[in-house]
Amino acid sequence: MSLTRIFRRPDYKSEYTQFLTELRAQKPNLLEQQIAGRALLWDRKQDREAQADFNEGRVPQAPYVYQTNG
């Protein structure tokens, strides 16, 4: 007999899983809303000119930040 058969609890669902199942049943378009919300903050097109300006203005950091040359 394998351990997965011994410890398997098919009838058990955590409160979190039950909550998500009910929420998805109540709001079928929830996934699309999540994707749209993520796109507002993270999925933006890169501006190559701005990125080039940032790279040009980059100052190399000293290997040990707190060391002074004096």
C-alpha positions as CSV (number, residue, x, y, z in Angstrom):
1,M,0.0,0.0,0.0
2,S,1.4,3.4,-0.9
3,L,1.6,6.4,1.4
4,T,-0.5,8.5,-0.9
5,R,-3.4,6.1,-0.4
6,I,-3.0,6.1,3.3
7,F,-2.8,9.9,3.8
8,R,-5.2,10.8,1.0
9,R,-8.2,12.8,2.1
10,P,-10.4,13.3,-0.9
11,D,-13.2,14.9,1.0
12,Y,-11.1,17.5,2.7
13,K,-11.1,21.0,1.3
14,S,-9.4,23.8,3.2
15,E,-11.4,27.0,4.0
16,Y,-9.2,28.9,1.6
17,T,-10.0,26.4,-1.2
18,Q,-13.7,26.5,-0.4
19,F,-13.7,30.4,-0.4
20,L,-11.9,30.5,-3.8
21,T,-14.3,28.0,-5.3
22,E,-17.3,29.9,-4.1
23,L,-15.9,33.2,-5.2
24,R,-15.1,31.9,-8.7
25,A,-18.6,30.5,-8.9
26,Q,-20.2,33.9,-7.9
27,K,-17.9,35.9,-10.2
28,P,-17.2,34.0,-13.4
29,N,-15.3,36.9,-15.0
30,L,-12.9,37.2,-12.0
31,L,-9.9,35.9,-13.9
32,E,-10.3,38.4,-16.7
33,Q,-10.6,41.2,-14.1
34,Q,-7.4,40.0,-12.4
35,I,-5.5,39.9,-15.7
36,A,-6.8,43.5,-16.6
37,G,-5.7,44.8,-13.1
38,R,-2.3,43.3,-13.5
39,A,-1.9,44.8,-16.9
40,L,-2.5,48.3,-15.4
41,L,0.5,48.1,-13.2
42,W,3.0,45.7,-14.8
43,D,2.4,44.9,-18.4
44,R,3.5,48.1,-20.0
45,K,5.5,48.6,-23.2
46,Q,9.1,49.6,-22.7
47,D,10.1,53.0,-24.0
48,R,13.5,52.4,-25.6
49,E,14.5,56.1,-25.6
50,A,13.9,56.4,-21.8
51,Q,15.7,53.1,-21.2
52,A,18.7,54.4,-23.2
53,D,18.7,57.6,-21.2
54,F,18.7,55.6,-17.9
55,N,21.5,53.5,-19.1
56,E,23.6,56.5,-20.1
57,G,23.1,58.2,-16.7
58,R,24.0,55.1,-14.7
59,V,26.9,55.7,-12.3
60,P,29.0,52.6,-11.4
61,Q,28.7,51.7,-7.7
62,A,31.8,51.2,-5.6
63,P,32.5,47.6,-4.6
64,Y,32.1,48.6,-0.9
65,V,29.5,51.3,-0.5
66,Y,30.6,52.6,2.9
67,Q,34.3,52.9,2.0
68,T,35.6,56.4,1.5
69,N,38.7,57.3,-0.5
70,G,40.0,59.8,2.0
